[in-house]
Amino acid sequence: MLHGRYRELAPHLVPLDYTNNPDIRVPLTLIITMPELKENPFRDRIVETFSEDGHGNLTFNDFVDMFSVLCETSPRELKTIYAFKIYDFNRDNFICKEDLEKTLNKLTKGELTPEEVTLVCDKAIEEADLDGDNKLSFADFENMISKAPDFLR
Amino acid sequence: MPPKKKSHAAVEVDDVGMEVDAVSEDDSEEEARRKTKNRRAKAQRKPKRVSDDEEEEEEEDEAPKRKARKKKRKPQDSDEEEDEEDNRSVKSKSSKASRKKAAKEESDEESEDDKKKKKNGGKAVSKKGKEEQNDKKKGNAKGSGGKNKGGEKDKKKKNGNSSSSSDDDEESMSEGEMAALKEEVEEKKKLIATLRNKPWRMQRRLIQLKEAQEFVEKFEGALGKGKGRKWYAYKVMMTKKLIKFKRDFENFKTACIPWERKIKEVESHFGSSVASYFIFLRWMYGLNLVLFGFMFGLVVLPEILMGLPYGSLPRKTVPREEQATAMDYAVLFDFNGYCKYSFLFYGFYNSDRMIGVLKFRLPLSYLLVGVGIFGYSLMVVIRTMARNANEGGDGAEEGQFTFSWKMFTSWDYLIGNPETADNKYASITTSFKESIVDEQENQKDENIHLRRFLRVLANFLILCSLGGSGFLIYFVVKRSQDFAERDNDELSWFEKNEVEFVMSLLGLVCPPLFETIAELEDYHPRIALKWQLGRIFALFLGNLYTFLFALFDEVTAKLEKEKSIKNETIWALNAYYANYSSFYNTTDVPPPDVHPADVIRGPCWETGVGIEFVKLIVSDMQVTYLTILIGDFVRAVIVRFLNYCWCWDLEAGFPSYGEFDISGNVLGLIFNQGMIWMGAFYAPGLVGLNVLRLLTSMYYQCWAVMSCNVPHERVFKASRSNNFYMGLLLLVLFLSLLPVVYTIMTLPPSFDCGPFSGQEKMYDVVMETIENDLPSFIGNIFTYATNPGLIMPAVLLMVLAIYYLNAVSKGYQQANLDLKRKMQMARDEEKNRRNNKDSTNQVMKDLEALLPNKSLIPPPTEEDELEVPDVVVEKSSKSPKIKPGAVANGKGVNLQKEVSLAASNPRGPVTRAPGPRGGNARGPQPGPEKGRGRSAR
């Protein structure tokens, strides 16, 4: 089933028979055309996060991985971890201001004015940052998310 | 979370998710099956060797081949191998499942079995190699896992080898080994269960799963366990199904809420304040639907079905002089003619105590429904208010993480369709804007004296204008009374319509005036809306007052007229009887034979009142709809299309597009409902009319808002409990209750129309029922209950109860506030502690510097220096948040104490060097798992 979906994305790349040559990667541009991700503002980030090489090329394993994390029954903790990775745009293991701004602009399609964006980012950091280093570490993030009522994904 | 907008794609995602689950589930099941098969195969191997030659040969053939392949590939990419293995199994499973579904014949089953056996055989052989390989890897990768484990692993290796060679070895295990094994098996089982929760890459997971499963498979049998496996799998499957069902049911429930999608759409573009109007409208619709059910089920339908038909009674017949024009459109539109003598109005209903075969007591039912509508509405409004109050807050304070939550959790990952996605973007933007407005309001630092002065000034101005308009209304009404005494012909058109003119002028001028004055106050828009609502409400009360005033004038006039007609009728009847008896010289007088259309009849003031209300509602509806059509739609069209050939920018400049007028619409709705409440008693059809009106206005206004309005300049969040609307509604309900109850209790009903004709007072029906239909003791009880001596204490008791409850609620409020403050304090404290950690660490480090094992590392000579490397190291190596601790760890300093002091929750990685993926170590389940940092990029 999943393999079918995987193959659908790039029929010319992925062979039907998966016994012999498993070293295949489907590039990011193809992955994000999936209907599940097509409208997602963070699609690039999601795919990048799950790809092993960090450039958005998914092996079949990564692909399965992505689905198992994004599916509804996967536990909250797991989702938290991956969500943190997704929002961490520059991969420094902190969500810093630039990450927040990027997130915000993706969420609102850049409809907010720069002042509003900075205001929101400042507020968000002020709210969630517990150790006062002006960026959100995973601990901050987890603490904040765990209290969110509708963290479902 | 907003109700899941489930698009096709979303469903697919879910499906896929389930599929993944199913696969893993399958895996375990498959494993179990394989196990049993294996055994069987093994057991059968010896005796079968001779008989089942073909199969065995194939098996044997295949096994070495595979082995060889494996051997060949092992050095390069063992991971890949695992992967491939699994893929194959997955594929085979899926194909198998489909096959199973397709054909259930015995033969197929058998062949499948054969195939499986083959595979199993192959696996069984290949397993050996794999296991060795796995164990090797385990030994490498999980060195950190603890020595105990390593030992066990060795044992396992031994066992694994021995078990695959011969089953007998297992029995020779000692008790202690058994216990250890048991533990191990449990652990592995746990690992299988929680594997999905681990943030590892798939490959790693697969390997782990394989290992664990194999292990469990091998030793579970030895320990005599694993019988419940199938049952367990079944249970898991059922829980999954249940969850899915529950979710579907939730979706179904949200889909059943009428207009939910429409309202969400409006909300996403115009903010929750505009949506709150539509929610209110929907609520009102529900209420009216119930009222409509009462009215039609208990009053209108019985009369239509069981009562006398049209034309049988004078009250159900159009009088002779009106018959010519009774079907004219203009007349009907004024609710005269046939309308007037239909079930829509009070006069139509007959005063027979019981009607039909069911002996339905229509007059009683009429009265009870009339009063019950008020009772029900009161109850519902108050219950909703109470529930809203429970739901809490004013919407503004929402906890600590407003912005962060909005930022990280607002996107609905189930969205797959572009339109919903656009809506979601819009709604997220609006919600951000709402929060920003709130925040700006909080941040505003101000000249408090100036602000206060301005607010007082604004209130003064508004009070002045309110008072002025009140006086104007009073003056105009007085004048109209003077005019009414004069002859109709002397008056000019203006003088006749002066009241209406002034009223509509006030309604037109005052709200914008108030809004302008309210600018002075500079309130948050939400609060400003409340003020605006309150002020316009006060203005509209004048409207109501004039309307009621005019109505009562009319009623008293009609009552007088009716009295004279009644006297006339009685006199005529007496004369008729006298003539008849004197003429025929008999006392047995038949009733006069007059066609019902020709009977002299009174003006029937109740129907008159009902007509007034219906007309008012209809004209109000027309005005509202026309206003929307012209004020919004035409304006929008003009602005949109004339903009191409105009000298200034129409869209951005003067006319622009209209904003949705929340206060006006809400108040319109509320007053409309007041009219319904007042009028429903006199015109039972009014409720049905109102249901229609609300229904159309829902669609119409939704369309108008979406197509021709622009969002407010400052989109603001509505208070979550729209109790302010409810409060106004309650006030209006109370106000409209008064006149109706007054008429029921004091005014005499018309003598020749309506269900109460012939009675002194309307409520006499109740008395009559009590006396005639109920047993006498109930009547006694009723008289006792209405005794003032009983009522007074009851009222007193209620007042006391209210006082007590009020006090209690105040206490709770106080407690609540205290708790909130405490929580805030705790949070601040934590923040401070974390902020100051560096400084405390400094002290700790000074202490540590004195310890002997300090000598192991190059000691930081100065404290200032220590600060700098901290930061640098943290930045460069991307170490986890536990900066000083981790760094110190790296230097080999034992800082356990300090870490435990700094962290409130358990923190695993004290013994670990700061890897690139340290953040992970603070994962959900800090346990003795090995090498958590492996999934690092």
Boltz contact constraints between the chains, C-beta under 6 A:
constraints:
  - contact:
      token1: [A, 1]
      token2: [B, 19]
      max_distance: 6.0
  - contact:
      token1: [A, 18]
      token2: [B, 87]
      max_distance: 6.0
  - contact:
      token1: [A, 19]
      token2: [B, 84]
      max_distance: 6.0
  - contact:
      token1: [A, 22]
      token2: [B, 80]
      max_distance: 6.0
  - contact:
      token1: [A, 22]
      token2: [B, 83]
      max_distance: 6.0
  - contact:
      token1: [A, 22]
      token2: [B, 84]
      max_distance: 6.0
  - contact:
      token1: [A, 35]
      token2: [B, 9]
      max_distance: 6.0
  - contact:
      token1: [A, 35]
      token2: [B, 416]
      max_distance: 6.0
  - contact:
      token1: [A, 36]
      token2: [B, 9]
      max_distance: 6.0
  - contact:
      token1: [A, 36]
      token2: [B, 13]
      max_distance: 6.0
  - contact:
      token1: [A, 36]
      token2: [B, 416]
      max_distance: 6.0
  - contact:
      token1: [A, 39]
      token2: [B, 415]
      max_distance: 6.0
  - contact:
      token1: [A, 39]
      token2: [B, 416]
      max_distance: 6.0
  - contact:
      token1: [A, 39]
      token2: [B, 418]
      max_distance: 6.0
  - contact:
      token1: [A, 39]
      token2: [B, 421]
      max_distance: 6.0
  - contact:
      token1: [A, 54]
      token2: [B, 937]
      max_distance: 6.0
  - contact:
      token1: [A, 61]
      token2: [B, 202]
      max_distance: 6.0
  - contact:
      token1: [A, 61]
      token2: [B, 203]
      max_distance: 6.0
  - contact:
      token1: [A, 64]
      token2: [B, 202]
      max_distance: 6.0
  - contact:
      token1: [A, 65]
      token2: [B, 202]
      max_distance: 6.0
  - contact:
      token1: [A, 67]
      token2: [B, 16]
      max_distance: 6.0
  - contact:
      token1: [A, 67]
      token2: [B, 20]
      max_distance: 6.0
  - contact:
      token1: [A, 68]
      token2: [B, 20]
      max_distance: 6.0
  - contact:
      token1: [A, 71]
      token2: [B, 17]
      max_distance: 6.0
  - contact:
      token1: [A, 71]
      token2: [B, 20]
      max_distance: 6.0
  - contact:
      token1: [A, 72]
      token2: [B, 14]
      max_distance: 6.0
  - contact:
      token1: [A, 72]
      token2: [B, 17]
      max_distance: 6.0
  - contact:
      token1: [A, 73]
      token2: [B, 21]
      max_distance: 6.0
  - contact:
      token1: [A, 75]
      token2: [B, 197]
      max_distance: 6.0
  - contact:
      token1: [A, 77]
      token2: [B, 924]
      max_distance: 6.0
  - contact:
      token1: [A, 78]
      token2: [B, 197]
      max_distance: 6.0
  - contact:
      token1: [A, 78]
      token2: [B, 199]
      max_distance: 6.0
  - contact:
      token1: [A, 81]
      token2: [B, 199]
      max_distance: 6.0
  - contact:
      token1: [A, 92]
      token2: [B, 878]
      max_distance: 6.0
  - contact:
      token1: [A, 93]
      token2: [B, 878]
      max_distance: 6.0
  - contact:
      token1: [A, 93]
      token2: [B, 919]
      max_distance: 6.0
  - contact:
      token1: [A, 103]
      token2: [B, 407]
      max_distance: 6.0
  - contact:
      token1: [A, 107]
      token2: [B, 428]
      max_distance: 6.0
  - contact:
      token1: [A, 108]
      token2: [B, 428]
      max_distance: 6.0
  - contact:
      token1: [A, 108]
      token2: [B, 429]
      max_distance: 6.0
  - contact:
      token1: [A, 109]
      token2: [B, 425]
      max_distance: 6.0
  - contact:
      token1: [A, 111]
      token2: [B, 429]
      max_distance: 6.0
  - contact:
      token1: [A, 116]
      token2: [B, 436]
      max_distance: 6.0
  - contact:
      token1: [A, 120]
      token2: [B, 403]
      max_distance: 6.0
  - contact:
      token1: [A, 123]
      token2: [B, 403]
      max_distance: 6.0
  - contact:
      token1: [A, 124]
      token2: [B, 403]
      max_distance: 6.0
  - contact:
      token1: [A, 124]
      token2: [B, 404]
      max_distance: 6.0
  - contact:
      token1: [A, 124]
      token2: [B, 407]
      max_distance: 6.0
  - contact:
      token1: [A, 127]
      token2: [B, 400]
      max_distance: 6.0
  - contact:
      token1: [A, 127]
      token2: [B, 401]
      max_distance: 6.0
  - contact:
      token1: [A, 127]
      token2: [B, 403]
      max_distance: 6.0
  - contact:
      token1: [A, 127]
      token2: [B, 404]
      max_distance: 6.0
  - contact:
      token1: [A, 128]
      token2: [B, 401]
      max_distance: 6.0
  - contact:
      token1: [A, 128]
      token2: [B, 404]
      max_distance: 6.0
  - contact:
      token1: [A, 130]
      token2: [B, 831]
      max_distance: 6.0
  - contact:
      token1: [A, 130]
      token2: [B, 834]
      max_distance: 6.0
  - contact:
      token1: [A, 131]
      token2: [B, 834]
      max_distance: 6.0
  - contact:
      token1: [A, 132]
      token2: [B, 835]
      max_distance: 6.0
  - contact:
      token1: [A, 137]
      token2: [B, 881]
      max_distance: 6.0
  - contact:
      token1: [A, 138]
      token2: [B, 919]
      max_distance: 6.0
  - contact:
      token1: [A, 139]
      token2: [B, 881]
      max_distance: 6.0
  - contact:
      token1: [A, 139]
      token2: [B, 922]
      max_distance: 6.0
  - contact:
      token1: [A, 144]
      token2: [B, 401]
      max_distance: 6.0
  - contact:
      token1: [A, 144]
      token2: [B, 404]
      max_distance: 6.0
  - contact:
      token1: [A, 148]
      token2: [B, 405]
      max_distance: 6.0
  - contact:
      token1: [A, 148]
      token2: [B, 409]
      max_distance: 6.0
  - contact:
      token1: [A, 150]
      token2: [B, 1]
      max_distance: 6.0
  - contact:
      token1: [A, 150]
      token2: [B, 409]
      max_distance: 6.0
  - contact:
      token1: [A, 151]
      token2: [B, 409]
      max_distance: 6.0
  - contact:
      token1: [A, 152]
      token2: [B, 1]
      max_distance: 6.0
  - contact:
      token1: [A, 153]
      token2: [B, 413]
      max_distance: 6.0
